[in-house]
Amino acid sequence: MPKLVMKFGGTSVADIECIKNAAIKVQEEVSKGFEVIVIVSAMSGETNRLVSLVNEASKMHDAREYDAVVSSGENITAGLMAVALQNVGVSARSWQGWQVPLMTNSTHGSARILEIPIENLEEKFSQGMRVAVIAGFQGVTDEKRLSTLGRGGSDTTAVAFAAAFNAVRCDIYTDVDGIYTTDPRITDKARKLSKISYEEMLELASLGAKVLQTRSVELAMRYKVRLQVLSSFSDNPGTVVCDEEEIMENNIVSGVAYSRDEAKMTLVSVADRPGIAASIFGTLAEKGVNVDMIVQNISDDGRTDMTFSCPVGQVALAEKSLNDAKNMKTFNYHDLIADTEVCKISVVGIGMRSHAGVAAKMFNALSSENINIKVITTSEIKISVLVDRKYMELAIQSLHDVFELEAKT
């Protein structure tokens, strides 16, 4: 029988009623002739509760024991989902990561999937099992220790199983009914997209759209897994994430993404010499600072300014690293200035490859609202800017209007 992967996020399995609702959706797909692999997250809020317990027990905890604790949330959901499916007459069995086994490396807390052997599950399917309920977010290392894949890891689990079993589709059920042109909470003109390319979705996910985890989109693009994002709480069609070739006509811009909690940091008057950028950003990387936008000003008298963005929560870590006495001497800069009141706004679209003037249109729209641009970066299918956070919603609405992304009549 053809395989279908269905993933249910935390809000979709928040309580027993939600789990029963999800089980009915699975039952409907089984009735269509599919063998179904269901991937479940922990019940809404459960992972946060478990993480708090670990931190309360010890701030300096063993990462292996952290994984042992936080992975338990998905185990509970998997068992409850299997019970709910059996209750409506579906032959189902729950599986934990080590039982599959889903093999990962040993980077506890953010492990990478190495292999998913299919023989174990295929044998059970051949014996009459119609649904395998898999605890998402978790796997097992070659040392036989439980591992977790990091926040949003259940999305990655789902795509990996779809690739391993050559599933016809991977459905991601969540509390929204698809991918929108921007956050509908910011503008009621946001329009749900029927299809979006892997590349566009990857950019939107990495730029702040939280519907899909970035790693899951990367995996789907690599293995050509057809994704569908849809709501657990309605029967509305969702958004299909697919190859660019499947989309009849590419919009110049498909969406506007944002990241609210950004910071702009500037090293003023750095010694301009070969290797200085490598030294600065190598130091930040060693400390785990997630640097994004980078701009270096023109050199003047052997000195230059170096500006970069990072999450607001990592500003103190970046300052501590760069202000270390040894680093201050090595980098030979005059001052370090942090602006923690900015946000990142991005426009994304594969149609930008073949259309000129997108940047000018974007900058004119922001200028007309008297919004000053602090930093600009571009790629083949995106343009990102840093602006003052107080203008975030105005900027998003303005760009959504100027690129005519509003709902079609």
Secondary structure, DSSP 8 states (H G I E B T S, - for coil): --EEEEEE-GGGGSSHHHHHHHHHHHHHHHHTT-EEEEEE---TTHHHHHHHHHHHH-TT--HHHHHHHHTHHHHHHHHHHHHHHHHTT--EEEE-GGGTT-EE-S-TTS--EEE---HHHHHHHHTT--EEEEETTEEE-TTS-EEE--TTHHHHHHHHHHHHTT-S-EEEEESSSS-BSS-TTT-TT--B-SEEEHHHHHHHHHTT--SS-HHHHHHHHHHT--EEEEETT-----EEEE-GGG-SS--S--EEEEEEEEEEEEEEEEE--TTHHHHHHHHHHHTT-----EEE---BTTEEEEEEEEEGGGHHHHHHHHTSHHHHHHHT-SEEEEEEEEEEEEEE-GGGGG-S-HHHHHHHHHHHTT----EEEEETTEEEEEEEGGGHHHHHHHHHHHTT-S---
